[in-house]
Amino acid sequence: MKTEPMSPAVQGFEALFAAHEIPLRRALVAAYGHEDGREAAAEAWVWAWEHYDRLRELENPAGYLYRVGQSKARKWLRRPVRLPDVETASMPSVEPKLPGALRRLSMKQRQVVVLRHAYDTPRREVAELLGISPATVDTHLARGLAKLRAELRES
């Protein structure tokens, strides 16, 4: 059975997905929690598929998809961010109070801290994905880490 070659649009979408699915999902999960963030990322990719002709013309498609995911998640914003608890038996090197401390950071601080330190995402990529300058990434990172250190020191 002979298969049809993929169209350039399908190939382009697959390349976009391969390059940006993981960072987009991580950013949205850091903002909205595991369930809502994954749902927002999935909805952003559905939108991307339906509007790929428009999306491929953009200078920063990942940043645009992040904003699509944010607007899809707006219906969940009244719910508190749910981050998974740390099971000390399986993760002894992680501070058990860290998820609670992360929840209390601002959304941008939490995203930047998680993307930079948990996933080692380069500063430039974090800035591009979140639609902020690299200097703003540094500001959110410094403030977020200072708040985490202060809160974890107190407990």
MODELLER restraints for C-alpha pairs under 7 A, 6 or more apart:
rsr = mdl.restraints
at = mdl.atoms
rsr.add(forms.Gaussian(group=physical.xy_distance, feature=features.Distance(at['CA:13:A'], at['CA:52:A']), mean=6.96, stdev=0.5))
rsr.add(forms.Gaussian(group=physical.xy_distance, feature=features.Distance(at['CA:20:A'], at['CA:62:A']), mean=6.24, stdev=0.5))
rsr.add(forms.Gaussian(group=physical.xy_distance, feature=features.Distance(at['CA:24:A'], at['CA:41:A']), mean=6.62, stdev=0.5))
rsr.add(forms.Gaussian(group=physical.xy_distance, feature=features.Distance(at['CA:24:A'], at['CA:66:A']), mean=6.25, stdev=0.5))
rsr.add(forms.Gaussian(group=physical.xy_distance, feature=features.Distance(at['CA:25:A'], at['CA:37:A']), mean=6.68, stdev=0.5))
rsr.add(forms.Gaussian(group=physical.xy_distance, feature=features.Distance(at['CA:25:A'], at['CA:38:A']), mean=6.00, stdev=0.5))
rsr.add(forms.Gaussian(group=physical.xy_distance, feature=features.Distance(at['CA:25:A'], at['CA:41:A']), mean=5.29, stdev=0.5))
rsr.add(forms.Gaussian(group=physical.xy_distance, feature=features.Distance(at['CA:27:A'], at['CA:111:A']), mean=5.87, stdev=0.5))
rsr.add(forms.Gaussian(group=physical.xy_distance, feature=features.Distance(at['CA:27:A'], at['CA:115:A']), mean=6.77, stdev=0.5))
rsr.add(forms.Gaussian(group=physical.xy_distance, feature=features.Distance(at['CA:28:A'], at['CA:37:A']), mean=4.49, stdev=0.5))
rsr.add(forms.Gaussian(group=physical.xy_distance, feature=features.Distance(at['CA:28:A'], at['CA:38:A']), mean=6.95, stdev=0.5))
rsr.add(forms.Gaussian(group=physical.xy_distance, feature=features.Distance(at['CA:28:A'], at['CA:40:A']), mean=6.85, stdev=0.5))
rsr.add(forms.Gaussian(group=physical.xy_distance, feature=features.Distance(at['CA:28:A'], at['CA:41:A']), mean=6.54, stdev=0.5))
rsr.add(forms.Gaussian(group=physical.xy_distance, feature=features.Distance(at['CA:29:A'], at['CA:37:A']), mean=3.86, stdev=0.5))
rsr.add(forms.Gaussian(group=physical.xy_distance, feature=features.Distance(at['CA:29:A'], at['CA:38:A']), mean=6.07, stdev=0.5))
rsr.add(forms.Gaussian(group=physical.xy_distance, feature=features.Distance(at['CA:30:A'], at['CA:110:A']), mean=6.29, stdev=0.5))
rsr.add(forms.Gaussian(group=physical.xy_distance, feature=features.Distance(at['CA:30:A'], at['CA:111:A']), mean=4.93, stdev=0.5))
rsr.add(forms.Gaussian(group=physical.xy_distance, feature=features.Distance(at['CA:30:A'], at['CA:114:A']), mean=6.49, stdev=0.5))
rsr.add(forms.Gaussian(group=physical.xy_distance, feature=features.Distance(at['CA:31:A'], at['CA:37:A']), mean=6.87, stdev=0.5))
rsr.add(forms.Gaussian(group=physical.xy_distance, feature=features.Distance(at['CA:31:A'], at['CA:107:A']), mean=5.34, stdev=0.5))
rsr.add(forms.Gaussian(group=physical.xy_distance, feature=features.Distance(at['CA:31:A'], at['CA:110:A']), mean=6.83, stdev=0.5))
rsr.add(forms.Gaussian(group=physical.xy_distance, feature=features.Distance(at['CA:31:A'], at['CA:111:A']), mean=5.76, stdev=0.5))
rsr.add(forms.Gaussian(group=physical.xy_distance, feature=features.Distance(at['CA:32:A'], at['CA:81:A']), mean=5.33, stdev=0.5))
rsr.add(forms.Gaussian(group=physical.xy_distance, feature=features.Distance(at['CA:33:A'], at['CA:81:A']), mean=5.02, stdev=0.5))
rsr.add(forms.Gaussian(group=physical.xy_distance, feature=features.Distance(at['CA:33:A'], at['CA:82:A']), mean=4.79, stdev=0.5))
rsr.add(forms.Gaussian(group=physical.xy_distance, feature=features.Distance(at['CA:33:A'], at['CA:83:A']), mean=5.21, stdev=0.5))
rsr.add(forms.Gaussian(group=physical.xy_distance, feature=features.Distance(at['CA:34:A'], at['CA:82:A']), mean=6.76, stdev=0.5))
rsr.add(forms.Gaussian(group=physical.xy_distance, feature=features.Distance(at['CA:34:A'], at['CA:83:A']), mean=6.28, stdev=0.5))
rsr.add(forms.Gaussian(group=physical.xy_distance, feature=features.Distance(at['CA:36:A'], at['CA:73:A']), mean=6.89, stdev=0.5))
rsr.add(forms.Gaussian(group=physical.xy_distance, feature=features.Distance(at['CA:40:A'], at['CA:69:A']), mean=4.71, stdev=0.5))
rsr.add(forms.Gaussian(group=physical.xy_distance, feature=features.Distance(at['CA:40:A'], at['CA:70:A']), mean=6.90, stdev=0.5))
rsr.add(forms.Gaussian(group=physical.xy_distance, feature=features.Distance(at['CA:40:A'], at['CA:72:A']), mean=5.77, stdev=0.5))
rsr.add(forms.Gaussian(group=physical.xy_distance, feature=features.Distance(at['CA:40:A'], at['CA:73:A']), mean=5.48, stdev=0.5))
rsr.add(forms.Gaussian(group=physical.xy_distance, feature=features.Distance(at['CA:41:A'], at['CA:69:A']), mean=5.57, stdev=0.5))
rsr.add(forms.Gaussian(group=physical.xy_distance, feature=features.Distance(at['CA:43:A'], at['CA:69:A']), mean=6.58, stdev=0.5))
rsr.add(forms.Gaussian(group=physical.xy_distance, feature=features.Distance(at['CA:43:A'], at['CA:72:A']), mean=6.85, stdev=0.5))
rsr.add(forms.Gaussian(group=physical.xy_distance, feature=features.Distance(at['CA:44:A'], at['CA:65:A']), mean=5.77, stdev=0.5))
rsr.add(forms.Gaussian(group=physical.xy_distance, feature=features.Distance(at['CA:44:A'], at['CA:68:A']), mean=5.55, stdev=0.5))
rsr.add(forms.Gaussian(group=physical.xy_distance, feature=features.Distance(at['CA:44:A'], at['CA:69:A']), mean=4.86, stdev=0.5))
rsr.add(forms.Gaussian(group=physical.xy_distance, feature=features.Distance(at['CA:48:A'], at['CA:55:A']), mean=6.74, stdev=0.5))
rsr.add(forms.Gaussian(group=physical.xy_distance, feature=features.Distance(at['CA:55:A'], at['CA:61:A']), mean=6.05, stdev=0.5))
rsr.add(forms.Gaussian(group=physical.xy_distance, feature=features.Distance(at['CA:62:A'], at['CA:129:A']), mean=5.78, stdev=0.5))
rsr.add(forms.Gaussian(group=physical.xy_distance, feature=features.Distance(at['CA:63:A'], at['CA:128:A']), mean=6.15, stdev=0.5))
rsr.add(forms.Gaussian(group=physical.xy_distance, feature=features.Distance(at['CA:63:A'], at['CA:129:A']), mean=4.43, stdev=0.5))
rsr.add(forms.Gaussian(group=physical.xy_distance, feature=features.Distance(at['CA:63:A'], at['CA:130:A']), mean=5.96, stdev=0.5))
rsr.add(forms.Gaussian(group=physical.xy_distance, feature=features.Distance(at['CA:63:A'], at['CA:131:A']), mean=5.80, stdev=0.5))
rsr.add(forms.Gaussian(group=physical.xy_distance, feature=features.Distance(at['CA:66:A'], at['CA:129:A']), mean=6.73, stdev=0.5))
rsr.add(forms.Gaussian(group=physical.xy_distance, feature=features.Distance(at['CA:66:A'], at['CA:130:A']), mean=6.91, stdev=0.5))
rsr.add(forms.Gaussian(group=physical.xy_distance, feature=features.Distance(at['CA:81:A'], at['CA:103:A']), mean=6.41, stdev=0.5))
rsr.add(forms.Gaussian(group=physical.xy_distance, feature=features.Distance(at['CA:83:A'], at['CA:99:A']), mean=5.99, stdev=0.5))
rsr.add(forms.Gaussian(group=physical.xy_distance, feature=features.Distance(at['CA:84:A'], at['CA:99:A']), mean=6.85, stdev=0.5))
rsr.add(forms.Gaussian(group=physical.xy_distance, feature=features.Distance(at['CA:85:A'], at['CA:99:A']), mean=6.23, stdev=0.5))
rsr.add(forms.Gaussian(group=physical.xy_distance, feature=features.Distance(at['CA:86:A'], at['CA:96:A']), mean=5.24, stdev=0.5))
rsr.add(forms.Gaussian(group=physical.xy_distance, feature=features.Distance(at['CA:88:A'], at['CA:96:A']), mean=6.57, stdev=0.5))
rsr.add(forms.Gaussian(group=physical.xy_distance, feature=features.Distance(at['CA:101:A'], at['CA:148:A']), mean=6.13, stdev=0.5))
rsr.add(forms.Gaussian(group=physical.xy_distance, feature=features.Distance(at['CA:101:A'], at['CA:151:A']), mean=6.74, stdev=0.5))
rsr.add(forms.Gaussian(group=physical.xy_distance, feature=features.Distance(at['CA:102:A'], at['CA:110:A']), mean=6.01, stdev=0.5))
rsr.add(forms.Gaussian(group=physical.xy_distance, feature=features.Distance(at['CA:105:A'], at['CA:144:A']), mean=6.46, stdev=0.5))
rsr.add(forms.Gaussian(group=physical.xy_distance, feature=features.Distance(at['CA:108:A'], at['CA:140:A']), mean=6.66, stdev=0.5))
rsr.add(forms.Gaussian(group=physical.xy_distance, feature=features.Distance(at['CA:109:A'], at['CA:140:A']), mean=4.83, stdev=0.5))
rsr.add(forms.Gaussian(group=physical.xy_distance, feature=features.Distance(at['CA:109:A'], at['CA:141:A']), mean=6.06, stdev=0.5))
rsr.add(forms.Gaussian(group=physical.xy_distance, feature=features.Distance(at['CA:109:A'], at['CA:144:A']), mean=5.01, stdev=0.5))
rsr.add(forms.Gaussian(group=physical.xy_distance, feature=features.Distance(at['CA:110:A'], at['CA:144:A']), mean=6.80, stdev=0.5))
rsr.add(forms.Gaussian(group=physical.xy_distance, feature=features.Distance(at['CA:112:A'], at['CA:126:A']), mean=6.99, stdev=0.5))
rsr.add(forms.Gaussian(group=physical.xy_distance, feature=features.Distance(at['CA:112:A'], at['CA:137:A']), mean=6.47, stdev=0.5))
rsr.add(forms.Gaussian(group=physical.xy_distance, feature=features.Distance(at['CA:112:A'], at['CA:140:A']), mean=6.55, stdev=0.5))
rsr.add(forms.Gaussian(group=physical.xy_distance, feature=features.Distance(at['CA:112:A'], at['CA:141:A']), mean=5.80, stdev=0.5))
rsr.add(forms.Gaussian(group=physical.xy_distance, feature=features.Distance(at['CA:113:A'], at['CA:141:A']), mean=5.56, stdev=0.5))
rsr.add(forms.Gaussian(group=physical.xy_distance, feature=features.Distance(at['CA:113:A'], at['CA:144:A']), mean=6.63, stdev=0.5))
rsr.add(forms.Gaussian(group=physical.xy_distance, feature=features.Distance(at['CA:115:A'], at['CA:121:A']), mean=5.44, stdev=0.5))
rsr.add(forms.Gaussian(group=physical.xy_distance, feature=features.Distance(at['CA:115:A'], at['CA:126:A']), mean=6.97, stdev=0.5))
rsr.add(forms.Gaussian(group=physical.xy_distance, feature=features.Distance(at['CA:116:A'], at['CA:122:A']), mean=6.62, stdev=0.5))
rsr.add(forms.Gaussian(group=physical.xy_distance, feature=features.Distance(at['CA:116:A'], at['CA:123:A']), mean=6.94, stdev=0.5))
rsr.add(forms.Gaussian(group=physical.xy_distance, feature=features.Distance(at['CA:123:A'], at['CA:134:A']), mean=6.25, stdev=0.5))
rsr.add(forms.Gaussian(group=physical.xy_distance, feature=features.Distance(at['CA:123:A'], at['CA:137:A']), mean=6.89, stdev=0.5))
rsr.add(forms.Gaussian(group=physical.xy_distance, feature=features.Distance(at['CA:124:A'], at['CA:134:A']), mean=5.94, stdev=0.5))
rsr.add(forms.Gaussian(group=physical.xy_distance, feature=features.Distance(at['CA:127:A'], at['CA:133:A']), mean=5.36, stdev=0.5))
rsr.add(forms.Gaussian(group=physical.xy_distance, feature=features.Distance(at['CA:127:A'], at['CA:134:A']), mean=5.25, stdev=0.5))
rsr.add(forms.Gaussian(group=physical.xy_distance, feature=features.Distance(at['CA:127:A'], at['CA:137:A']), mean=6.11, stdev=0.5))
